[in-house]
Amino acid sequence: MDEYAQRKGRVYATVLVDVETRRPVGLLPDREADTLTAWLAERPGIAIVCRDRVPFFAEGAARGAP
């Protein structure tokens, strides 16, 4: 998972990528821990999370895919 700017320097979102296939598997409208938690909770088969060091990714991953 990583963040990207939808509009340079203004609106940020999250892209989720399958590391094995290198294909996007999800786009989240923001970079909030609650949004990521909900997305991960709907996909219990996810076993490994690769993330940026941003705190909201750590929090969302810990809650959504413990």
HTML snippet that shows the backbone in 3Dmol.js (N, CA, C, O; Angstrom):
<script src="https://3Dmol.org/build/3Dmol-min.js"></script>
<div id="view" style="width:600px;height:400px;position:relative"></div>
<script>
const pdb = `
ATOM      1  N   MET A   1       0.839  -1.167   0.000  1.00  0.00           N
ATOM      2  CA  MET A   1       0.000   0.000   0.000  1.00  0.00           C
ATOM      3  C   MET A   1       0.884   1.228   0.000  1.00  0.00           C
ATOM      4  O   MET A   1       1.970   1.242   0.579  1.00  0.00           O
ATOM      5  N   ASP A   2       0.400   2.238  -0.651  1.00  0.00           N
ATOM      6  CA  ASP A   2       1.128   3.496  -0.713  1.00  0.00           C
ATOM      7  C   ASP A   2       0.117   4.593  -0.978  1.00  0.00           C
ATOM      8  O   ASP A   2      -1.003   4.336  -1.419  1.00  0.00           O
ATOM      9  N   GLU A   3       0.521   5.800  -0.707  1.00  0.00           N
ATOM     10  CA  GLU A   3      -0.356   6.935  -0.965  1.00  0.00           C
ATOM     11  C   GLU A   3       0.043   7.589  -2.276  1.00  0.00           C
ATOM     12  O   GLU A   3       1.184   7.481  -2.725  1.00  0.00           O
ATOM     13  N   TYR A   4      -0.922   8.269  -2.878  1.00  0.00           N
ATOM     14  CA  TYR A   4      -0.643   9.013  -4.098  1.00  0.00           C
ATOM     15  C   TYR A   4      -1.504  10.263  -4.104  1.00  0.00           C
ATOM     16  O   TYR A   4      -2.530  10.333  -3.428  1.00  0.00           O
ATOM     17  N   ALA A   5      -1.074  11.239  -4.870  1.00  0.00           N
ATOM     18  CA  ALA A   5      -1.822  12.495  -4.958  1.00  0.00           C
ATOM     19  C   ALA A   5      -2.752  12.441  -6.161  1.00  0.00           C
ATOM     20  O   ALA A   5      -2.310  12.255  -7.295  1.00  0.00           O
ATOM     21  N   GLN A   6      -4.037  12.605  -5.903  1.00  0.00           N
ATOM     22  CA  GLN A   6      -4.996  12.681  -6.997  1.00  0.00           C
ATOM     23  C   GLN A   6      -4.888  14.039  -7.684  1.00  0.00           C
ATOM     24  O   GLN A   6      -5.151  14.185  -8.878  1.00  0.00           O
ATOM     25  N   ARG A   7      -4.502  14.998  -6.906  1.00  0.00           N
ATOM     26  CA  ARG A   7      -4.301  16.344  -7.406  1.00  0.00           C
ATOM     27  C   ARG A   7      -3.057  16.872  -6.706  1.00  0.00           C
ATOM     28  O   ARG A   7      -3.017  16.917  -5.477  1.00  0.00           O
ATOM     29  N   LYS A   8      -2.077  17.259  -7.438  1.00  0.00           N
ATOM     30  CA  LYS A   8      -0.761  17.591  -6.917  1.00  0.00           C
ATOM     31  C   LYS A   8      -0.813  18.425  -5.638  1.00  0.00           C
ATOM     32  O   LYS A   8      -1.266  19.570  -5.632  1.00  0.00           O
ATOM     33  N   GLY A   9      -0.328  17.803  -4.548  1.00  0.00           N
ATOM     34  CA  GLY A   9      -0.214  18.491  -3.277  1.00  0.00           C
ATOM     35  C   GLY A   9      -1.511  18.784  -2.553  1.00  0.00           C
ATOM     36  O   GLY A   9      -1.498  19.515  -1.562  1.00  0.00           O
ATOM     37  N   ARG A  10      -2.638  18.240  -3.010  1.00  0.00           N
ATOM     38  CA  ARG A  10      -3.917  18.622  -2.399  1.00  0.00           C
ATOM     39  C   ARG A  10      -4.766  17.456  -1.909  1.00  0.00           C
ATOM     40  O   ARG A  10      -5.150  17.421  -0.740  1.00  0.00           O
ATOM     41  N   VAL A  11      -5.059  16.514  -2.778  1.00  0.00           N
ATOM     42  CA  VAL A  11      -5.972  15.425  -2.437  1.00  0.00           C
ATOM     43  C   VAL A  11      -5.204  14.110  -2.504  1.00  0.00           C
ATOM     44  O   VAL A  11      -4.737  13.714  -3.572  1.00  0.00           O
ATOM     45  N   TYR A  12      -5.072  13.431  -1.358  1.00  0.00           N
ATOM     46  CA  TYR A  12      -4.321  12.186  -1.304  1.00  0.00           C
ATOM     47  C   TYR A  12      -5.247  10.999  -1.129  1.00  0.00           C
ATOM     48  O   TYR A  12      -6.297  11.102  -0.494  1.00  0.00           O
ATOM     49  N   ALA A  13      -4.846   9.866  -1.702  1.00  0.00           N
ATOM     50  CA  ALA A  13      -5.606   8.632  -1.620  1.00  0.00           C
ATOM     51  C   ALA A  13      -4.616   7.488  -1.421  1.00  0.00           C
ATOM     52  O   ALA A  13      -3.412   7.712  -1.293  1.00  0.00           O
ATOM     53  N   THR A  14      -5.135   6.257  -1.397  1.00  0.00           N
ATOM     54  CA  THR A  14      -4.300   5.083  -1.167  1.00  0.00           C
ATOM     55  C   THR A  14      -4.471   4.090  -2.305  1.00  0.00           C
ATOM     56  O   THR A  14      -5.590   3.822  -2.744  1.00  0.00           O
ATOM     57  N   VAL A  15      -3.368   3.551  -2.776  1.00  0.00           N
ATOM     58  CA  VAL A  15      -3.393   2.491  -3.780  1.00  0.00           C
ATOM     59  C   VAL A  15      -2.879   1.219  -3.119  1.00  0.00           C
ATOM     60  O   VAL A  15      -1.887   1.239  -2.390  1.00  0.00           O
ATOM     61  N   LEU A  16      -3.568   0.112  -3.383  1.00  0.00           N
ATOM     62  CA  LEU A  16      -3.182  -1.189  -2.836  1.00  0.00           C
ATOM     63  C   LEU A  16      -2.778  -2.076  -4.010  1.00  0.00           C
ATOM     64  O   LEU A  16      -3.522  -2.208  -4.981  1.00  0.00           O
ATOM     65  N   VAL A  17      -1.600  -2.679  -3.916  1.00  0.00           N
ATOM     66  CA  VAL A  17      -1.029  -3.436  -5.020  1.00  0.00           C
ATOM     67  C   VAL A  17      -0.682  -4.846  -4.554  1.00  0.00           C
ATOM     68  O   VAL A  17      -0.161  -5.029  -3.454  1.00  0.00           O
ATOM     69  N   ASP A  18      -0.972  -5.844  -5.391  1.00  0.00           N
ATOM     70  CA  ASP A  18      -0.546  -7.213  -5.133  1.00  0.00           C
ATOM     71  C   ASP A  18       0.938  -7.278  -5.488  1.00  0.00           C
ATOM     72  O   ASP A  18       1.306  -7.085  -6.647  1.00  0.00           O
ATOM     73  N   VAL A  19       1.779  -7.544  -4.513  1.00  0.00           N
ATOM     74  CA  VAL A  19       3.225  -7.515  -4.723  1.00  0.00           C
ATOM     75  C   VAL A  19       3.672  -8.629  -5.671  1.00  0.00           C
ATOM     76  O   VAL A  19       4.635  -8.453  -6.417  1.00  0.00           O
ATOM     77  N   GLU A  20       2.995  -9.755  -5.651  1.00  0.00           N
ATOM     78  CA  GLU A  20       3.388 -10.857  -6.521  1.00  0.00           C
ATOM     79  C   GLU A  20       3.077 -10.587  -7.989  1.00  0.00           C
ATOM     80  O   GLU A  20       3.897 -10.880  -8.859  1.00  0.00           O
ATOM     81  N   THR A  21       1.899 -10.032  -8.269  1.00  0.00           N
ATOM     82  CA  THR A  21       1.508  -9.773  -9.667  1.00  0.00           C
ATOM     83  C   THR A  21       1.844  -8.357 -10.115  1.00  0.00           C
ATOM     84  O   THR A  21       1.830  -8.050 -11.307  1.00  0.00           O
ATOM     85  N   ARG A  22       2.145  -7.497  -9.142  1.00  0.00           N
ATOM     86  CA  ARG A  22       2.430  -6.075  -9.395  1.00  0.00           C
ATOM     87  C   ARG A  22       1.246  -5.346 -10.035  1.00  0.00           C
ATOM     88  O   ARG A  22       1.421  -4.405 -10.810  1.00  0.00           O
ATOM     89  N   ARG A  23       0.062  -5.793  -9.701  1.00  0.00           N
ATOM     90  CA  ARG A  23      -1.165  -5.171 -10.223  1.00  0.00           C
ATOM     91  C   ARG A  23      -1.942  -4.523  -9.088  1.00  0.00           C
ATOM     92  O   ARG A  23      -1.970  -5.046  -7.974  1.00  0.00           O
ATOM     93  N   PRO A  24      -2.573  -3.390  -9.364  1.00  0.00           N
ATOM     94  CA  PRO A  24      -3.416  -2.758  -8.338  1.00  0.00           C
ATOM     95  C   PRO A  24      -4.599  -3.655  -7.990  1.00  0.00           C
ATOM     96  O   PRO A  24      -5.206  -4.264  -8.870  1.00  0.00           O
ATOM     97  N   VAL A  25      -4.921  -3.732  -6.700  1.00  0.00           N
ATOM     98  CA  VAL A  25      -6.074  -4.518  -6.259  1.00  0.00           C
ATOM     99  C   VAL A  25      -7.120  -3.638  -5.581  1.00  0.00           C
ATOM    100  O   VAL A  25      -8.226  -4.094  -5.289  1.00  0.00           O
ATOM    101  N   GLY A  26      -6.774  -2.397  -5.335  1.00  0.00           N
ATOM    102  CA  GLY A  26      -7.735  -1.506  -4.710  1.00  0.00           C
ATOM    103  C   GLY A  26      -7.258  -0.069  -4.686  1.00  0.00           C
ATOM    104  O   GLY A  26      -6.062   0.213  -4.622  1.00  0.00           O
ATOM    105  N   LEU A  27      -8.218   0.824  -4.738  1.00  0.00           N
ATOM    106  CA  LEU A  27      -7.968   2.253  -4.581  1.00  0.00           C
ATOM    107  C   LEU A  27      -8.898   2.754  -3.492  1.00  0.00           C
ATOM    108  O   LEU A  27     -10.110   2.549  -3.560  1.00  0.00           O
ATOM    109  N   LEU A  28      -8.343   3.397  -2.505  1.00  0.00           N
ATOM    110  CA  LEU A  28      -9.144   3.949  -1.422  1.00  0.00           C
ATOM    111  C   LEU A  28      -9.218   5.458  -1.595  1.00  0.00           C
ATOM    112  O   LEU A  28      -8.239   6.070  -2.022  1.00  0.00           O
ATOM    113  N   PRO A  29     -10.342   6.068  -1.279  1.00  0.00           N
ATOM    114  CA  PRO A  29     -10.548   7.490  -1.546  1.00  0.00           C
ATOM    115  C   PRO A  29      -9.756   8.438  -0.652  1.00  0.00           C
ATOM    116  O   PRO A  29      -9.720   9.645  -0.893  1.00  0.00           O
ATOM    117  N   ASP A  30      -9.124   7.887   0.378  1.00  0.00           N
ATOM    118  CA  ASP A  30      -8.377   8.741   1.309  1.00  0.00           C
ATOM    119  C   ASP A  30      -7.212   7.944   1.863  1.00  0.00           C
ATOM    120  O   ASP A  30      -6.915   6.856   1.371  1.00  0.00           O
ATOM    121  N   ARG A  31      -6.566   8.458   2.853  1.00  0.00           N
ATOM    122  CA  ARG A  31      -5.483   7.727   3.515  1.00  0.00           C
ATOM    123  C   ARG A  31      -5.733   7.670   5.019  1.00  0.00           C
ATOM    124  O   ARG A  31      -4.854   7.969   5.827  1.00  0.00           O
ATOM    125  N   GLU A  32      -6.944   7.282   5.364  1.00  0.00           N
ATOM    126  CA  GLU A  32      -7.372   7.164   6.751  1.00  0.00           C
ATOM    127  C   GLU A  32      -7.262   5.716   7.218  1.00  0.00           C
ATOM    128  O   GLU A  32      -7.525   4.786   6.456  1.00  0.00           O
ATOM    129  N   ALA A  33      -6.873   5.536   8.468  1.00  0.00           N
ATOM    130  CA  ALA A  33      -6.742   4.195   9.039  1.00  0.00           C
ATOM    131  C   ALA A  33      -8.070   3.449   9.029  1.00  0.00           C
ATOM    132  O   ALA A  33      -8.093   2.245   8.773  1.00  0.00           O
ATOM    133  N   ASP A  34      -9.174   4.134   9.301  1.00  0.00           N
ATOM    134  CA  ASP A  34     -10.489   3.480   9.339  1.00  0.00           C
ATOM    135  C   ASP A  34     -10.883   2.918   7.976  1.00  0.00           C
ATOM    136  O   ASP A  34     -11.457   1.832   7.898  1.00  0.00           O
ATOM    137  N   THR A  35     -10.584   3.639   6.915  1.00  0.00           N
ATOM    138  CA  THR A  35     -10.900   3.176   5.557  1.00  0.00           C
ATOM    139  C   THR A  35     -10.095   1.930   5.227  1.00  0.00           C
ATOM    140  O   THR A  35     -10.630   0.964   4.683  1.00  0.00           O
ATOM    141  N   LEU A  36      -8.821   1.952   5.554  1.00  0.00           N
ATOM    142  CA  LEU A  36      -7.957   0.795   5.305  1.00  0.00           C
ATOM    143  C   LEU A  36      -8.390  -0.392   6.155  1.00  0.00           C
ATOM    144  O   LEU A  36      -8.416  -1.521   5.666  1.00  0.00           O
ATOM    145  N   THR A  37      -8.727  -0.159   7.404  1.00  0.00           N
ATOM    146  CA  THR A  37      -9.191  -1.228   8.294  1.00  0.00           C
ATOM    147  C   THR A  37     -10.408  -1.928   7.697  1.00  0.00           C
ATOM    148  O   THR A  37     -10.462  -3.157   7.659  1.00  0.00           O
ATOM    149  N   ALA A  38     -11.375  -1.154   7.235  1.00  0.00           N
ATOM    150  CA  ALA A  38     -12.597  -1.730   6.654  1.00  0.00           C
ATOM    151  C   ALA A  38     -12.277  -2.527   5.393  1.00  0.00           C
ATOM    152  O   ALA A  38     -12.823  -3.613   5.197  1.00  0.00           O
ATOM    153  N   TRP A  39     -11.407  -2.008   4.542  1.00  0.00           N
ATOM    154  CA  TRP A  39     -11.051  -2.694   3.299  1.00  0.00           C
ATOM    155  C   TRP A  39     -10.390  -4.031   3.617  1.00  0.00           C
ATOM    156  O   TRP A  39     -10.746  -5.052   3.028  1.00  0.00           O
ATOM    157  N   LEU A  40      -9.445  -4.036   4.530  1.00  0.00           N
ATOM    158  CA  LEU A  40      -8.753  -5.273   4.895  1.00  0.00           C
ATOM    159  C   LEU A  40      -9.677  -6.266   5.583  1.00  0.00           C
ATOM    160  O   LEU A  40      -9.561  -7.470   5.354  1.00  0.00           O
ATOM    161  N   ALA A  41     -10.587  -5.794   6.417  1.00  0.00           N
ATOM    162  CA  ALA A  41     -11.515  -6.674   7.131  1.00  0.00           C
ATOM    163  C   ALA A  41     -12.420  -7.434   6.172  1.00  0.00           C
ATOM    164  O   ALA A  41     -12.861  -8.540   6.486  1.00  0.00           O
ATOM    165  N   GLU A  42     -12.703  -6.860   5.011  1.00  0.00           N
ATOM    166  CA  GLU A  42     -13.538  -7.515   4.002  1.00  0.00           C
ATOM    167  C   GLU A  42     -12.768  -8.569   3.216  1.00  0.00           C
ATOM    168  O   GLU A  42     -13.363  -9.317   2.440  1.00  0.00           O
ATOM    169  N   ARG A  43     -11.454  -8.640   3.406  1.00  0.00           N
ATOM    170  CA  ARG A  43     -10.601  -9.564   2.668  1.00  0.00           C
ATOM    171  C   ARG A  43      -9.733 -10.368   3.644  1.00  0.00           C
ATOM    172  O   ARG A  43      -8.537 -10.104   3.770  1.00  0.00           O
ATOM    173  N   PRO A  44     -10.326 -11.341   4.330  1.00  0.00           N
ATOM    174  CA  PRO A  44      -9.595 -12.082   5.361  1.00  0.00           C
ATOM    175  C   PRO A  44      -8.457 -12.946   4.818  1.00  0.00           C
ATOM    176  O   PRO A  44      -7.630 -13.409   5.602  1.00  0.00           O
ATOM    177  N   GLY A  45      -8.385 -13.179   3.513  1.00  0.00           N
ATOM    178  CA  GLY A  45      -7.327 -14.007   2.934  1.00  0.00           C
ATOM    179  C   GLY A  45      -5.978 -13.312   2.837  1.00  0.00           C
ATOM    180  O   GLY A  45      -4.978 -13.963   2.536  1.00  0.00           O
ATOM    181  N   ILE A  46      -5.924 -12.013   3.083  1.00  0.00           N
ATOM    182  CA  ILE A  46      -4.656 -11.299   3.004  1.00  0.00           C
ATOM    183  C   ILE A  46      -3.793 -11.694   4.197  1.00  0.00           C
ATOM    184  O   ILE A  46      -4.187 -11.530   5.352  1.00  0.00           O
ATOM    185  N   ALA A  47      -2.599 -12.222   3.892  1.00  0.00           N
ATOM    186  CA  ALA A  47      -1.722 -12.722   4.952  1.00  0.00           C
ATOM    187  C   ALA A  47      -0.516 -11.827   5.203  1.00  0.00           C
ATOM    188  O   ALA A  47       0.005 -11.792   6.317  1.00  0.00           O
ATOM    189  N   ILE A  48      -0.067 -11.105   4.184  1.00  0.00           N
ATOM    190  CA  ILE A  48       1.127 -10.261   4.314  1.00  0.00           C
ATOM    191  C   ILE A  48       0.788  -8.854   3.841  1.00  0.00           C
ATOM    192  O   ILE A  48       0.148  -8.671   2.805  1.00  0.00           O
ATOM    193  N   VAL A  49       1.222  -7.874   4.608  1.00  0.00           N
ATOM    194  CA  VAL A  49       0.990  -6.475   4.253  1.00  0.00           C
ATOM    195  C   VAL A  49       2.343  -5.779   4.143  1.00  0.00           C
ATOM    196  O   VAL A  49       3.128  -5.773   5.091  1.00  0.00           O
ATOM    197  N   CYS A  50       2.606  -5.199   2.988  1.00  0.00           N
ATOM    198  CA  CYS A  50       3.799  -4.371   2.774  1.00  0.00           C
ATOM    199  C   CYS A  50       3.316  -2.935   2.772  1.00  0.00           C
ATOM    200  O   CYS A  50       2.400  -2.584   2.028  1.00  0.00           O
ATOM    201  N   ARG A  51       3.923  -2.110   3.596  1.00  0.00           N
ATOM    202  CA  ARG A  51       3.397  -0.757   3.723  1.00  0.00           C
ATOM    203  C   ARG A  51       4.509   0.270   3.834  1.00  0.00           C
ATOM    204  O   ARG A  51       5.668  -0.040   4.107  1.00  0.00           O
ATOM    205  N   ASP A  52       4.105   1.479   3.615  1.00  0.00           N
ATOM    206  CA  ASP A  52       4.934   2.646   3.840  1.00  0.00           C
ATOM    207  C   ASP A  52       5.038   2.839   5.356  1.00  0.00           C
ATOM    208  O   ASP A  52       4.289   2.204   6.098  1.00  0.00           O
ATOM    209  N   ARG A  53       5.922   3.677   5.823  1.00  0.00           N
ATOM    210  CA  ARG A  53       6.079   3.888   7.265  1.00  0.00           C
ATOM    211  C   ARG A  53       5.083   4.892   7.835  1.00  0.00           C
ATOM    212  O   ARG A  53       5.211   5.300   8.990  1.00  0.00           O
ATOM    213  N   VAL A  54       4.119   5.283   7.061  1.00  0.00           N
ATOM    214  CA  VAL A  54       3.128   6.257   7.503  1.00  0.00           C
ATOM    215  C   VAL A  54       2.283   5.662   8.635  1.00  0.00           C
ATOM    216  O   VAL A  54       1.831   4.523   8.512  1.00  0.00           O
ATOM    217  N   PRO A  55       2.058   6.386   9.722  1.00  0.00           N
ATOM    218  CA  PRO A  55       1.332   5.844  10.885  1.00  0.00           C
ATOM    219  C   PRO A  55      -0.071   5.324  10.582  1.00  0.00           C
ATOM    220  O   PRO A  55      -0.487   4.328  11.174  1.00  0.00           O
ATOM    221  N   PHE A  56      -0.807   5.965   9.683  1.00  0.00           N
ATOM    222  CA  PHE A  56      -2.179   5.503   9.440  1.00  0.00           C
ATOM    223  C   PHE A  56      -2.188   4.176   8.700  1.00  0.00           C
ATOM    224  O   PHE A  56      -3.157   3.428   8.834  1.00  0.00           O
ATOM    225  N   PHE A  57      -1.158   3.845   7.925  1.00  0.00           N
ATOM    226  CA  PHE A  57      -1.075   2.519   7.312  1.00  0.00           C
ATOM    227  C   PHE A  57      -0.807   1.463   8.389  1.00  0.00           C
ATOM    228  O   PHE A  57      -1.409   0.390   8.363  1.00  0.00           O
ATOM    229  N   ALA A  58       0.074   1.754   9.317  1.00  0.00           N
ATOM    230  CA  ALA A  58       0.386   0.809  10.394  1.00  0.00           C
ATOM    231  C   ALA A  58      -0.856   0.543  11.240  1.00  0.00           C
ATOM    232  O   ALA A  58      -1.161  -0.607  11.557  1.00  0.00           O
ATOM    233  N   GLU A  59      -1.563   1.592  11.599  1.00  0.00           N
ATOM    234  CA  GLU A  59      -2.767   1.447  12.423  1.00  0.00           C
ATOM    235  C   GLU A  59      -3.846   0.671  11.682  1.00  0.00           C
ATOM    236  O   GLU A  59      -4.437  -0.255  12.238  1.00  0.00           O
ATOM    237  N   GLY A  60      -4.106   1.038  10.441  1.00  0.00           N
ATOM    238  CA  GLY A  60      -5.142   0.367   9.655  1.00  0.00           C
ATOM    239  C   GLY A  60      -4.834  -1.097   9.425  1.00  0.00           C
ATOM    240  O   GLY A  60      -5.730  -1.938   9.499  1.00  0.00           O
ATOM    241  N   ALA A  61      -3.565  -1.419   9.143  1.00  0.00           N
ATOM    242  CA  ALA A  61      -3.172  -2.814   8.921  1.00  0.00           C
ATOM    243  C   ALA A  61      -3.277  -3.617  10.208  1.00  0.00           C
ATOM    244  O   ALA A  61      -3.727  -4.762  10.181  1.00  0.00           O
ATOM    245  N   ALA A  62      -2.875  -3.047  11.321  1.00  0.00           N
ATOM    246  CA  ALA A  62      -2.938  -3.753  12.595  1.00  0.00           C
ATOM    247  C   ALA A  62      -4.371  -4.066  12.997  1.00  0.00           C
ATOM    248  O   ALA A  62      -4.641  -5.124  13.565  1.00  0.00           O
ATOM    249  N   ARG A  63      -5.282  -3.160  12.709  1.00  0.00           N
ATOM    250  CA  ARG A  63      -6.692  -3.381  13.078  1.00  0.00           C
ATOM    251  C   ARG A  63      -7.430  -4.237  12.055  1.00  0.00           C
ATOM    252  O   ARG A  63      -8.283  -5.043  12.424  1.00  0.00           O
ATOM    253  N   GLY A  64      -7.108  -4.068  10.767  1.00  0.00           N
ATOM    254  CA  GLY A  64      -7.850  -4.759   9.717  1.00  0.00           C
ATOM    255  C   GLY A  64      -7.354  -6.140   9.373  1.00  0.00           C
ATOM    256  O   GLY A  64      -8.123  -6.976   8.900  1.00  0.00           O
ATOM    257  N   ALA A  65      -6.061  -6.397   9.606  1.00  0.00           N
ATOM    258  CA  ALA A  65      -5.471  -7.704   9.293  1.00  0.00           C
ATOM    259  C   ALA A  65      -4.493  -8.076  10.407  1.00  0.00           C
ATOM    260  O   ALA A  65      -3.283  -8.117  10.185  1.00  0.00           O
ATOM    261  N   PRO A  66      -5.016  -8.346  11.602  1.00  0.00           N
ATOM    262  CA  PRO A  66      -4.121  -8.632  12.737  1.00  0.00           C
ATOM    263  C   PRO A  66      -3.314  -9.920  12.549  1.00  0.00           C
ATOM    264  O   PRO A  66      -2.524 -10.286  13.419  1.00  0.00           O
TER     265      PRO A  66
END
`;
const viewer = $3Dmol.createViewer("view");
viewer.addModel(pdb, "pdb");
viewer.setStyle({}, {cartoon: {color: "spectrum"}});
viewer.zoomTo();
viewer.render();
</script>
